[in-house]
């Protein structure tokens, strides 16, 4: 039972760290998505 309690303790600290790292690439992925939508909208408009 002590091991189970010790696991969530480090996970709680390590949890937010990887989450922020994951959000960084997510924003990078959204950038190309908007870039792809731009030419699509340009072709649709014309």
C-alpha positions as CSV (number, residue, x, y, z in Angstrom):
1,X,0.0,0.0,0.0
2,X,2.9,2.4,0.7
3,X,4.3,1.8,-2.7
4,X,0.9,2.7,-4.3
5,X,0.9,5.9,-2.3
6,X,4.4,6.8,-3.3
7,X,3.7,6.2,-7.0
8,X,1.0,9.0,-7.4
9,X,3.2,11.4,-5.5
10,X,6.1,11.5,-8.1
11,X,3.5,11.1,-10.9
12,X,1.8,14.2,-9.7
13,X,5.0,16.2,-10.0
14,X,6.1,14.6,-13.2
15,X,2.6,14.8,-14.6
16,X,2.4,18.6,-15.3
17,X,5.9,18.6,-16.7
18,X,5.2,16.3,-19.6
19,X,1.8,17.9,-20.1
20,X,3.4,21.3,-20.8
21,X,6.0,19.6,-23.1
22,X,3.1,17.9,-25.0
23,X,1.2,21.2,-25.3
24,X,4.3,22.8,-27.0
25,X,4.2,20.3,-30.0
26,X,0.4,20.6,-30.1
27,X,0.8,24.4,-30.8
28,X,3.5,23.6,-33.4
29,X,1.0,21.2,-35.1
30,X,-1.7,23.8,-35.1
31,X,0.6,26.3,-36.9
32,X,1.0,24.1,-40.0
33,X,-2.8,23.3,-39.9
34,X,-3.6,27.0,-40.2
35,X,-1.0,27.3,-43.0
36,X,-2.7,24.4,-44.8
37,X,-6.1,26.0,-44.4
38,X,-4.8,29.3,-45.8
39,X,-4.1,27.9,-49.3
40,X,-7.3,25.8,-49.2
41,X,-9.3,29.0,-48.5
42,X,-7.4,30.8,-51.2
43,X,-8.3,28.2,-53.8
44,X,-11.9,28.0,-52.6
45,X,-12.2,31.8,-52.7
46,X,-10.9,32.0,-56.3
